[in-house]
Amino acid sequence: MEDKIPTITFTDLETGQTEELYVLEETVLAGRKYLLLTEDPAGDADAFIFREEGEDADDLTYCPVEDEDEYQAIARLFEELMDDTEFIRE
């Protein structure tokens, strides 16, 4: 039986539109949880790094990592966790 890749649904609070992204990996660094997300888990799809914000599991927010130093640290960590992955920031 093939493992199902977990997904997370994002809702744009302004438009109400939703988008489902696949969770490729997750990790914790300095007490903060990070997710590696993609629109398509197969092949060389774009990937996005998001940081979990909030205390209550019912009211979590995921924010894209925009700080360059934070992004580089998390990208290196995800590269170590996923042997066949290389991050190229565009």
matplotlib code that plots the C-alpha trace (Angstrom):
import matplotlib.pyplot as plt

x = [0.0, 1.3, 1.7, -0.6, 1.2, -0.4, -1.9, -2.7, -5.4, -4.7, -7.5, -7.0, -8.8, -9.5, -10.9, -12.0, -10.2, -8.5, -5.5, -4.3, -0.6, 1.3, 3.5, 6.8, 8.6, 8.4, 10.9, 11.5, 14.4, 14.8, 11.4, 9.6, 7.9, 8.5, 6.8, 8.1, 5.1, 4.5, 1.7, 2.8, 4.7, 6.0, 9.0, 10.8, 7.9, 8.3, 8.5, 7.7, 8.9, 6.4, 6.7, 3.9, 2.6, 0.2, -0.3, -3.7, -4.0, -7.4, -6.0, -2.6, -1.3, 1.4, 3.6, 6.1, 9.7, 10.9, 14.0, 17.0, 19.1, 16.1, 15.3, 18.9, 19.1, 15.8, 16.6, 19.9, 18.0, 15.4, 18.2, 19.8, 16.4, 15.6, 18.7, 17.6, 16.5, 18.3, 16.9, 17.2, 15.7, 14.1]
y = [0.0, 3.4, 6.1, 9.1, 12.4, 14.7, 18.0, 21.3, 23.7, 27.4, 29.9, 33.5, 35.6, 38.3, 36.3, 33.1, 31.0, 27.8, 26.0, 22.6, 22.0, 18.8, 18.5, 17.1, 17.4, 19.2, 20.1, 22.2, 24.7, 26.9, 25.9, 26.9, 24.4, 24.7, 22.9, 22.2, 22.4, 21.9, 22.0, 18.7, 16.1, 14.4, 15.6, 19.0, 21.1, 24.4, 24.1, 26.6, 26.9, 28.1, 28.8, 27.8, 30.7, 30.5, 28.5, 27.0, 24.0, 25.2, 28.7, 28.1, 30.4, 29.5, 32.3, 32.1, 32.4, 35.7, 36.5, 35.4, 34.1, 32.1, 30.8, 29.6, 27.9, 26.0, 25.2, 23.5, 21.5, 20.3, 19.4, 17.2, 15.6, 15.0, 13.5, 14.2, 17.8, 21.0, 24.4, 27.2, 30.5, 32.5]
z = [0.0, -1.0, 1.7, 1.2, 1.3, 3.9, 2.7, 4.2, 3.0, 2.8, 2.7, 1.4, 4.1, 1.6, -1.3, 0.5, -2.1, -0.9, -2.2, -1.1, -0.8, -0.1, 3.0, 1.8, 5.2, 8.5, 11.1, 14.2, 14.6, 17.6, 18.9, 15.7, 13.4, 9.6, 6.7, 3.2, 0.9, -2.8, -5.3, -6.9, -4.9, -8.1, -10.0, -9.9, -8.6, -6.8, -3.1, -0.4, 3.2, 5.7, 9.5, 11.9, 14.0, 16.9, 20.1, 19.7, 17.3, 16.1, 15.1, 13.5, 10.8, 8.3, 7.0, 4.2, 5.4, 3.9, 6.0, 3.9, 6.9, 8.3, 4.9, 4.3, 7.7, 7.1, 3.5, 4.6, 7.2, 4.7, 2.3, 5.0, 5.7, 2.0, 0.4, -3.2, -2.8, -3.7, -3.0, -5.5, -4.3, -7.1]

ax = plt.figure().add_subplot(projection="3d")
ax.plot(x, y, z, "-o")
ax.set_aspect("equal")
plt.show()
